[in-house]
Each structure stands twice: as C-alpha cells, then as structure tokens.
Amino acid sequence: MSLTLGRTPRLPGEPASVSSRSRLVKIASYLVLGAFSVFYVWPLFMLVNTSLRSLPQYLRDPAALVTEPSLANFAEAWRLANFPQYILNSVLYTATATAIFVATSLFVAFPVARGYFRGANAILTLYVVALFLPPALIPQFQLILGLGLYNTRPGFILLFLINPIGMIILVNYMKSIPRELDESAAVDGAGYLRYVFSVIFPLIRPAVATVTVLHAIGIWNELILPTIYLTNKDYFPITRGLIVFEGVYGSNWPGLAAAVLMLMLPMLVLFIFLQRYIIGGLTAGAVKG
C-alpha cells in the first residue's frame, strides 16, 4: 500500500473534479494565509531593519535594507530620556496589577462557576455586558480623584484590577471541573483557601496563563490612562515615556525604532514562556459552560 504525499486521497466514488476542487481550495487558503502573514510580519521586519541602521543611512534611503547592522541605537535609547525608569515603572504596574487580578479572580470565579450563591448567573451576565460598554473614564477619574490617588502609583494600579474577559475565561474553564472534587475536599476537611490553591489552581493553569498574558499585555501597552492619570515623569510607564522619547529624538527614527523594540521584548518573552497554555485556555474558556 503506497501513500502519495502532498495530495488528499480521493474517496471511493468521489468524482475527480471534487478532489481537484478541494486541492485548489487548499492551495488558495495557503496563499491567503501567506499574504496575511506577510502583511503582519513586514512592519515588524522594517522596524528591526530601521533600528539597526544609523541615522545618515536611514535618511539616504528609508526603505533600504541594512548593510552594516549596529546596536548603537539600542545603547543610546537606553541611556537617554530616563528609559530604565520607564521600563521599571511598567514592570511594576504590570506585575502588581496582574498578580492581584489573577489572585482575586480565582476566588470570585470559583463560586460564580459553581453557582454557590444566589445571583451567580446574573453576575456572570454583568461581566459579559461589561465587554460591550465603553470605558467609564469620567466616573473613574472622579473616583480616583476623590480617593486622593491621582498621580500616584497605587491609584494607577487600581485602574487595572478588573478585566471582564479574564473573569469570563476563568469561570467557563472552572465549569469543566467535576463537582465531585468539591465534595471530596469537603469530606477530607480541606479549607476554602487550600482547596482553591491546591486543587483548582493546578487544574486551570491553561486558563490562568491565558488571562495572565492578556491582562499583562493590556496594561503594558496602555497609553490613554497614563496620559490622564499620571503627570509626574518619575511615574510614567514606557508607553507614556515614548512620547517623551519622541520629543528627545525628534526625527531620529532609528532611535525610536530601537526603543519600540525594547518595549516589546518583555511581553514577547512572557508570551514565549506561556504560549503552550494559551491556546488551550482560550478554546476551553470559550466553549465550556
């Protein structure tokens, strides 16, 4: 028995025209996917290409490929415009807000998923509705101002402790865990905290990884909120610092390209470490319920 590689075997009784049409559809699908890949990868390629060129080389021909790559732009961007402080602020905001959100969401999502209190489905519905509502910037601003947390690090972190899509993913994923585990843990005398962290958390690691990455990327790339709530340069995250960078560099596009790549690197590393969990967490959290 021999197999023909690269070709879809024709079923018994299937017309040759149908088999040929399916191959053409597959080829067309690959061509479309390849075109979209080029569309998405090309700007990133040009960003890397620009960051490795000197300013005179870039001004002579902005679209030319780099011939003498250099890391001088990265070293210069790191030294100027308080870049290390901006990176440190972004790491602080992202890590703190994400850790608090994930930890608290576990204890909210579990009773909602199990329906252990009246109105659990209504609360989940409110989270779904919140996905389609615009940001409540004015009430949010009045609340932060009234609490005396305007232009402070704790006040800025407080803005990112809620994420409707993260809560929905966790709730739907927890619904796939058998209820018999709850009963067994209760018989064994496990407390609520111990049960959530020792039993539930290991079982929902794909969902937790997915929520962590989504929430962290959202905080890291946020630009509107730091522009509104932070006026002290010492508190600026890296996205707000890039505006300062632009004022320092002016038309030095290779320097700006190097700064943008350094901004992207931490989230790229986080995604690489957690990517094996993300697809499973997204699909399970989307269909289970």
Buried (B, 14 or more C-beta within 10 A) or exposed (E): EEEEEEEEEEEEEEEEEEBEEEEEEEEEEEEEEEEEEEEEEEEEEBBBBBBBBBBEBBEEEEEEEBEEEBEBBBEBBBEBBBBEBBBEBBBBBBEBBBEBBBEEBBEBBBBBBBEEEEEBEEBBEEBEEBEEEEEEEEEBBEBBEEEEBBEBBEBBBBBBBBBBBBBBBBBBBBBBBEEEBBEEBEEEEBEEEEBBEEBBBEBBBBBBBBBBBBBBBBBBBBEEBBEBBBEEBEBBBBBBBBEBBBEBBEEBBBBBBBBBBBBBEBBEEBBEEBEEBBEBBBEBBEEBB
